[in-house]
Amino acid sequence: MVRIAKQTDPRRLEELKKKINSKRYLNTAINSLAVTITKELLQTKEG
C-alpha cells in the first residue's frame, strides 16, 4: 500500500520552525516523549 503525503500548511510549518528554536518548547516536548515511552514500557512489562 502506498501512502500519499498530506499537503503541508505553510503557516503551521512556520510556527513549528519558531518553536523548534525554543529551549522551553524542546524541553517540554522531550519530557512528554520520555513520560509516554516510560508508561508504554511499564505497561509492556506488566502485561
GIGI-V754981 format. One line per field, one symbol per residue. ss: DSSP state (a for helix, b for strand, c for the rest). phi: phi as a letter, one per 30 degrees, with the letter a starting at -180 (. if undefined). Layout:
# GIGI-V754981
ss->???
phi->???
This chain:
# GIGI-V754981
ss->cccccccccaaaaaaaaaaaccaaaaaaaaaaaaaaaaaaaaaaaac
phi->.cccddddcedddddddddedcddddddddddddddddedddddddd
